[in-house]
Amino acid sequence: YRCGAGRTVGEIDNRYQAFGGCGSFLGAAITDEVTAPDGRGRYNVFANGSIYWSPSTGAFEVHGAIRDKWAELGWEAGKGLEEMCADTWRWQRNNTEGYPG
C-alpha cells in the first residue's frame, strides 16, 4: 500500500490499515519497509510514528513520548523497544479489563 513517499507491506501494512492507513494518526509513510539493525525485525517510519515488526512481537506501533525517548536512547543501538515496553505489555496482558473502576 502506498501513501506518501513510502510503501507498506505484509504485517506492518495490516497493522497500518487497522489504524486507518493514511488517514490515521500515523499519517503518511515516510519510508518503505526497512530491515532493523538486528537483521530480524522490520519497520516503516510515518509522519507521526513508526510501526515495527519482529518474529517475537508481531507488528506494533510506537509514537509520541515513548518513540521520542527511544530515539534519545539510540533506537536499536540502545535499549530495545521490547525491553523498554516489557512492563507495559505485561500489565496489559494481565489486566485485560483495563484499570479497575
C-alpha positions as CSV (number, residue, x, y, z in Angstrom):
1,Y,0.0,0.0,0.0
2,R,1.5,3.4,-1.0
3,C,0.6,6.5,0.9
4,G,3.2,9.3,0.9
5,A,6.8,8.5,-0.1
6,G,6.8,5.1,1.5
7,R,5.1,1.8,0.8
8,T,3.8,-0.6,3.5
9,V,3.5,-4.4,3.0
10,G,2.8,-7.6,5.0
11,E,2.1,-7.5,8.7
12,I,3.2,-3.8,9.0
13,D,0.6,-2.9,6.3
14,N,-2.1,-4.9,8.1
15,R,-1.4,-3.0,11.3
16,Y,-1.3,0.3,9.5
17,Q,-4.6,-0.4,7.8
18,A,-6.2,-1.4,11.1
19,F,-5.3,2.1,12.4
20,G,-6.9,3.7,9.3
21,G,-4.0,3.8,6.9
22,C,-3.1,7.2,5.5
23,G,-6.0,8.9,7.3
24,S,-4.9,7.6,10.7
25,F,-2.9,9.4,13.4
26,L,0.3,7.9,12.0
27,G,-0.2,9.8,8.7
28,A,1.7,9.1,5.5
29,A,4.6,6.6,5.2
30,I,7.9,8.4,5.0
31,T,10.0,5.2,4.3
32,D,9.5,1.9,2.6
33,E,9.7,-1.1,4.9
34,V,13.3,-1.2,6.2
35,T,15.3,-4.1,7.9
36,A,16.0,-3.3,11.5
37,P,19.7,-3.2,12.7
38,D,19.2,-6.6,14.4
39,G,18.7,-8.1,10.9
40,R,15.4,-9.9,12.1
41,G,12.9,-7.0,12.5
42,R,11.4,-4.6,10.0
43,Y,9.9,-1.2,10.3
44,N,8.3,1.7,8.5
45,V,8.5,5.4,9.6
46,F,5.4,7.5,9.2
47,A,4.8,11.2,9.7
48,N,3.7,10.7,13.3
49,G,5.2,7.5,14.4
50,S,6.5,4.1,13.4
51,I,5.3,0.5,13.1
52,Y,7.8,-2.2,13.9
53,W,7.6,-5.9,13.3
54,S,9.7,-8.8,14.7
55,P,9.1,-12.5,14.8
56,S,8.7,-12.4,18.6
57,T,6.4,-9.4,18.8
58,G,4.5,-9.2,15.6
59,A,3.6,-5.7,14.3
60,F,3.2,-2.9,16.8
61,E,3.0,0.9,16.7
62,V,5.1,3.4,18.6
63,H,4.7,7.2,18.7
64,G,4.8,10.2,20.9
65,A,6.9,10.3,24.1
66,I,7.9,6.6,24.0
67,R,9.2,6.9,20.5
68,D,11.0,10.2,21.3
69,K,12.7,8.6,24.3
70,W,13.7,5.5,22.3
71,A,15.3,7.8,19.7
72,E,17.1,9.7,22.5
73,L,18.4,6.3,23.8
74,G,19.8,5.4,20.4
75,W,17.0,3.3,18.8
76,E,18.0,-0.3,18.4
77,A,21.6,0.6,19.4
78,G,20.4,1.4,22.9
79,K,17.7,-0.4,24.8
80,G,15.4,-2.4,22.6
81,L,11.8,-1.3,22.4
82,E,10.8,-4.8,23.7
83,E,12.9,-4.2,26.8
84,M,11.6,-0.7,27.3
85,C,8.0,-1.7,27.0
86,A,8.1,-5.1,28.7
87,D,6.4,-3.9,31.9
88,T,3.6,-2.1,30.0
89,W,2.9,-5.1,27.8
90,R,3.0,-7.5,30.9
91,W,0.5,-5.2,32.7
92,Q,-1.8,-5.2,29.6
93,R,-1.6,-8.9,29.2
94,N,-2.5,-9.4,32.9
95,N,-5.2,-6.7,33.1
96,T,-7.4,-7.4,30.0
97,E,-10.3,-5.5,31.5
98,G,-8.2,-2.3,31.9
99,Y,-7.9,-0.2,35.0
100,P,-10.3,-1.1,37.9
101,G,-13.1,1.5,38.1
